[in-house]
Amino acid sequence: MVVGARQAVDAQLAGRGLPVGEFAAAVGITPANIAVLRNGRAKAVRFTTLDAICRTPGCQPGDVLHRVPDDDGVHGG
């Protein structure tokens, strides 16, 4: 689950002055897929995509992915 990625991705972009279009091009995914990450709708992220997301602004996976507990308190599996 990639919940909580919105604020982290936004912070990485803002901290480095990267427009979303440039970031998407550098990562190799569409701006629409960046929006999916930012809106918390992503169900999964490939390791290669995560690597590119982190390589572009020079951060670590923990800088862009944060676990947020499910509302119902039930663990998914």
Disulfide bonds with the S-S distance in Angstrom:
none
